[in-house]
Amino acid sequence: MRALSLSDYQLAQLRAAAKNLLPSQRTDFLEGVARRLGDQPSDEALQIAIAAQLATNRLPVFLCDAVSTNKRE
C-alpha cells in the first residue's frame, strides 16, 4: 500500500467519515478510499472517493420504498 499525501482539511474530512463507522469497518474503508485516489488527490476527488466507499455494500433506498414506509407509520 502506498502512502497518501493529504492536506489537513482532507485528513479531517477522511477522519470525520471514518468516525461514523464501526472500528472493524474502518480499515477496509480507508484502504478503499486510498485505492480510489491518485498520487495527489484533490478535495473533490477525496469527497467522491469517500462517498463511493461509504456506498459500498449498502442497499440503495428508492423513493418508492421511503413512501411505503411513511404510509405504514
Secondary structure, DSSP 4 states (H G I P E B T S, - for coil): -------HHHHHHHHHHHHTS-HHHHHHHHHHHHHH--SS--HHHHHHHHHHHHHTT-----HHHHHHHHHH-
